[in-house]
Amino acid sequence: MAAPRRAWVVFGFSIEEAAGEPGPGPGPWRLESGPGGIRRVWPAWSYVIVETGAGLEARSAGLRRRLPGWAEALPSETHLLLRRAAAARAWPRAAALRGAGRGAPAWSRALPPGPRRPPPLPLLPGGFATPRPPFFAALPGAVRARRLALGHEHALALGAAGETYAWGGGRHGQLGHGSLESEVQPRLVEALAGVPMQAVAAGGWHSASVSEAGDLYVWGWNESGQLALPSKALAEERAQEEDKGAGDAGLTPRQEPPAAEDAAFISIQAFPALLDLPQDLEVSKVSCGSRHTAAVTRKYGQLGHGDTTSSDRPRRVEYLVAEGLRAEEVVCGPWTTYICVLEP
């Protein structure tokens, strides 16, 4: 019996649409494979870096550029940072897409010999990288991070014993410390103390983590329902849509959107909240975009959300079920969701 084939299914804005050109629409659409298939993806807004059997490749609207000799990427709309065994370097985005390594980098750092499989970017020896200036920040020696996630204004670190640290901007509660204050140095998320985590994710202004038991915790900004907690803005949108439909049908009088006091709406969740998933599903992977969150469950390998309508409730991506696809990995870009699936 043939082994399942891996493919990448994408929802959201395409790199063509980001460049103002016609694209395939909101999805689902397939990421075109490369030699040996696509192993990993690192999405930005207007381009994506993929790892194929032939190495790294940059893809933007109408352009594909090989990035030979590099092992990992950290992209942003201003710069592209690349890492290999002995060095990490960053170039302005336009220069990098023309061919990283051909011009002088904006930043370069030599890396000492390390383990054969070093921790993934953005971690580097002694600290972590960022895809925009100043490109590198040190970590206190007391923080032994095995993974690190970057949001727009904050960072999360997963410690060696599964503890979670958060620092940076906190005005949307994205640090999980119970306040809206910023933190200059990594600070233990005390609400999660004693609950070992296996993964952390940072979105635009929200955060998520997965415990070793498969529980999903979320905190931060919930303006678009990205925490799967009741959102006032989305409740008002739904009420307006229902009112519009009722008005067209001439069946009921106009209804006002619900007032804030009518329900326990949450715009900012300053402490980590344990998310109650349907059917008590256990989560294996989580990723955060600018204003959305996606998770892979252990039982079905499905994601938590996937269509063009905003939602503050966890929802399975029915397309994967209908196609008989099992999700293996999920990576959120700013306004996209890349799903690695196993095809039967």
Order of alpha helices (4+ residues) and beta strands (2+ residues): beta-alpha-beta-beta-beta-beta-beta-beta-beta-beta-alpha-beta-beta-beta-beta-beta-beta-beta-beta-beta-beta-beta-alpha-beta-beta-beta-alpha-beta-beta
